[in-house]
Amino acid sequence: MQSTTRIYQFHEYGNPEVLKLESLPTPQPDLGEVRVRVSAMSLNRADLLWVQNNYVETPELPAKLGYEVCGTVEAVGSDVTEFKIGDRVSSIPAFSISDYANFGETAILPTRGLMKTPDNFSFSQGASFAFAYFTGYFALLELGNLQAYQTVLITAGTSTTGLAAISIAKKVGAKIIATTRTSKKRDVLLDAGADYVVATEEEDLANRVMEITNGHGADVIYDAVAGTLSEQLAKAVAIQGHWIVYGLLDTENIAPFPWMTAFIRSFRFYVYKVFDFTGNRHLGLLGNEEAFSRAKQFIAGGLADGSFPVTIDREFQGLETLPDAMNFMASNKAKGKIVVTVS
Amino acid sequence: MQSTTRIYQFHEYGNPEVLKLESLPTPQPDLGEVRVRVSAMSLNRADLLWVQNNYVETPELPAKLGYEVCGTVEAVGSDVTEFKIGDRVSSIPAFSISDYANFGETAILPTRGLMKTPDNFSFSQGASFAFAYFTGYFALLELGNLQAYQTVLITAGTSTTGLAAISIAKKVGAKIIATTRTSKKRDVLLDAGADYVVATEEEDLANRVMEITNGHGADVIYDAVAGTLSEQLAKAVAIQGHWIVYGLLDTENIAPFPWMTAFIRSFRFYVYKVFDFTGNRHLGLLGNEEAFSRAKQFIAGGLADGSFPVTIDREFQGLETLPDAMNFMASNKAKGKIVVTVS
């Protein structure tokens, strides 16, 4: 009798209700691949966009889903030497969701899309760090070349990616300014390592940044918003500094680009995603293997020494709860990662 | 009796009528400086913006003006070895207009802001190449890293900077697509070296570029406009390509930034000016001395072998004609550089 495994698929685009848990033949890892018994699935906004067909890649139906998982290696391709059966592994964003999608009891992953899970991390934590830390690493260190004597400005600081960026900047030794809309979450940011917090609905962001930096501005801006703050951000960036937009959270309020301020301040501007560095053949992205190696080393170091925490807002118990968990993510109420544990 | 020299100054901001030709004590070159007897002054749009106080630097009144001149060295600072009395020299954009402004009978220039004028160039030509070729060089080769097998898209191709960029790209060996609004100027662009001409009011720019490049897009876009074409340009750039805005010609029609297309196509976007590479202490720009050396070598090579022509639309005779010449520039009727010769 052929063994089967339960995997999520969708046969039409839409909200999480379209997701079906289906019994499929257990897949075998090919060359360069590993099969993982999944213990935790961590939700990512990209998963929701993918199921809705609002993502940068287009799902071919029926399609699977899921970027971020953690589990145990249970089979390896015949050429695989980096991982062995029994290893605890975490997926990392270095594959295309059109090629590998991981929500279910088991997942096939390419070795380049895996890292060993830190010993001190639970499966839930092990499923939840990768997107945030890899996205932050490439932006702050490879694009922004952030140095210890410099200042970084992190918008939407209390988001998972914002908090990860704070930890990365802290490890570099840079001065950190984090923004949040109101001062309610000020302590969360200070506890996470921010040196200064600016509540953007209560203070003038550009003025505050100039005050904090003695008129220099932020050397690197790590911005999830690209929204109504744009003109303020353009005025807050250092001359010849870097303004990196990594998400488009505020898509309904996307602002005019501050052309004149850009011309005057000569900053570098990026609309960036993690796959610019890890590559994605479906998006035509070549990636940068040297930067990817540096990223893995930097992140493994920070995970091992405890500098890179992960905040989990809520754990849903059991594979069947995935649609509920995704609806909870869609409600925008979470203050950290949402995880589904697989019994 | 102290010798005097006639130099243009303005004591109030405004149109070219505010320019006064005044007799001032002949200045002596300091360390690192040269005094040039000016034979030709070439007009630049920046000169007009400077006099109107609409430029990125602010004139301290009374102020002088003028970036681009050509003439003969008549005195050198005591430490200067690169230039000697009698050398024909051209100013190059590697100084601040707040520190050195050159329209008049004589001009003091720092040695880093000078190049020897090519032997086969008239003074008028010698005054007219520098801004266009240095601006094009840094954009195409240092930011864009344009290669022989790649495609460059040059907007406003018939402008002085557009034509210079075509010559630079031609020297690199890249495939050149130039835009113009209507097909009237198609031949000018083909004669200058463009491989393809797109008349943007008659054709769909993004579709044409994709057709020409077999769906790849332009590796580098060199764009003077940042205007109504922006969404088209974002769709015409290669994935992970470079879109470099070097001027803001269309300031009345500056377009919304194509955020979503940027996110999908992962292109690099720059609002750039030549001083980003040559430095400008008044603008806080550090410059890049290695790139500046490469630029001088590349441009001197192209000037010497005849690959870098300059188109002069009109010569005004005599120092006194500067205000008329500047008004002519303001009328936007010129199809090349406007030069004032100094008798």
Interface residues (C-beta under 8 A of the other chain):
Chain A: V56 A226 I239 Q240 V245 L248 T251 I254 P256 F257 W259 M260 A262 F263 I264 S266 F267 R268 F269 Y270 V271 Y272 K273 F275 D276 L283 G284 L285 L286
Chain B: V56 A226 I239 Q240 V245 L248 T251 I254 P256 F257 W259 M260 A262 F263 I264 S266 F267 R268 F269 Y270 V271 Y272 K273 F275 D276 L283 G284 L285 L286
